[in-house]
Structure formats: C-alpha cells, structure tokens
Amino acid sequence: MAGGWARDDAVNDQIEISTAEAVARARLRAGRKPVSVESAIACIDCDEPIPEARRRAVPGVQLCVDCQSGRDKAQRPVAGINRRGSKDSQLK
C-alpha cells in the first residue's frame, strides 16, 4: 500500500531492486577469475618475508599478514541505499 503518486506495488518494486543489486554485486565478486600471478616471496610494502604456508593458502599473495590487515581495516564497506528512509532522515 503505497501513498501519494506511487503505484500500489511500489514498495515491493523497491525491495526487489535492492535485492537484485545486492545479488548482482555478490555474483560479480564471486565470478572473479582465479589469480594467475605468482606469489611474492617478500612483502611488496615492507619487504618482510611471506611465509610459505601463506603463499600456498593465498595464491598470488603480494603482502604479508600485517600489511594486508592494515589495508583491510582502511577499506570501508559498501553501504546500500536506504530507499525506505523517513522524510526526517533524508532532511538531516
């Protein structure tokens, strides 16, 4: 039950679009091809040696655990769009 100028099934359309976008992002991430780059022996950032176990576990690894952890913390997660937010939350 939508109000104003929206169709009655507009809310369902918004939910379906949001879901389809999330599924498309997940499929894009999952569809990446395997890395064919050879693993580095030493970290490209700090030149510390990368353990053999890490090189076997993560093909194509270029960073040590500490440097990779730092990069992971620096990345912000992708946030979705709140299409159902109230008018008050949109005014702030």
C-alpha positions as CSV (number, residue, x, y, z in Angstrom):
1,M,0.0,0.0,0.0
2,A,1.9,3.0,-1.3
3,G,0.8,6.6,-0.8
4,G,0.8,9.7,-2.9
5,W,1.6,9.3,-6.6
6,A,3.2,5.9,-6.2
7,R,1.7,2.7,-7.5
8,D,0.3,0.2,-5.0
9,D,3.2,-2.2,-5.5
10,A,6.0,0.5,-5.5
11,V,7.4,-0.7,-2.2
12,N,7.7,-4.3,-3.5
13,D,9.5,-2.9,-6.6
14,Q,11.9,-1.1,-4.4
15,I,12.7,-4.2,-2.3
16,E,13.1,-6.3,-5.5
17,I,15.5,-3.7,-7.0
18,S,17.6,-3.5,-3.8
19,T,17.8,-7.3,-3.6
20,A,18.7,-7.6,-7.3
21,E,21.5,-5.1,-6.8
22,A,22.9,-6.9,-3.8
23,V,22.8,-10.2,-5.7
24,A,24.5,-8.7,-8.7
25,R,27.3,-7.3,-6.5
26,A,27.8,-10.7,-4.9
27,R,27.8,-12.5,-8.2
28,L,30.4,-10.0,-9.5
29,R,32.7,-10.7,-6.6
30,A,32.2,-14.5,-6.8
31,G,32.8,-14.5,-10.6
32,R,36.3,-13.2,-10.4
33,K,38.8,-15.4,-12.2
34,P,41.5,-17.2,-10.2
35,V,44.7,-15.3,-9.8
36,S,47.4,-16.5,-12.1
37,V,50.1,-14.1,-10.7
38,E,52.9,-15.9,-8.8
39,S,53.1,-15.2,-5.1
40,A,55.8,-12.9,-3.9
41,I,58.5,-14.2,-1.6
42,A,58.7,-10.9,0.3
43,C,56.0,-8.3,1.0
44,I,55.9,-5.5,-1.6
45,D,55.2,-2.9,1.1
46,C,57.6,-3.7,4.0
47,D,60.0,-6.3,2.4
48,E,59.3,-8.8,5.2
49,P,59.4,-12.5,4.1
50,I,56.0,-14.0,3.4
51,P,55.7,-17.5,5.0
52,E,55.4,-20.5,2.6
53,A,52.1,-21.5,4.3
54,R,50.6,-18.1,3.4
55,R,51.8,-18.3,-0.2
56,R,50.2,-21.8,-0.6
57,A,47.0,-20.7,1.1
58,V,46.6,-17.5,-0.9
59,P,47.7,-17.8,-4.5
60,G,49.1,-14.6,-5.9
61,V,49.7,-13.1,-2.4
62,Q,51.8,-9.9,-2.5
63,L,51.5,-8.7,1.1
64,C,52.4,-10.0,4.5
65,V,49.6,-10.6,7.1
66,D,50.3,-7.3,8.9
67,C,50.3,-5.1,5.7
68,Q,47.2,-6.9,4.4
69,S,45.4,-6.4,7.7
70,G,46.2,-2.7,7.6
71,R,44.8,-2.4,4.1
72,D,41.7,-4.4,5.1
73,K,41.0,-2.1,8.0
74,A,41.4,1.0,5.8
75,Q,38.8,-0.1,3.3
76,R,35.2,1.0,4.1
77,P,32.4,-1.5,3.4
78,V,30.0,-0.7,0.6
79,A,26.7,0.6,2.1
80,G,23.4,0.1,0.4
81,I,20.9,2.8,-0.3
82,N,18.1,3.2,2.2
83,R,15.2,3.6,-0.2
84,R,12.6,3.4,2.6
85,G,14.0,6.1,4.9
86,S,11.7,8.6,6.5
87,K,11.5,12.1,5.3
88,D,13.1,13.3,8.6
89,S,16.2,11.1,8.0
90,Q,16.5,12.5,4.5
91,L,16.5,16.1,5.7
92,K,19.5,15.7,8.0
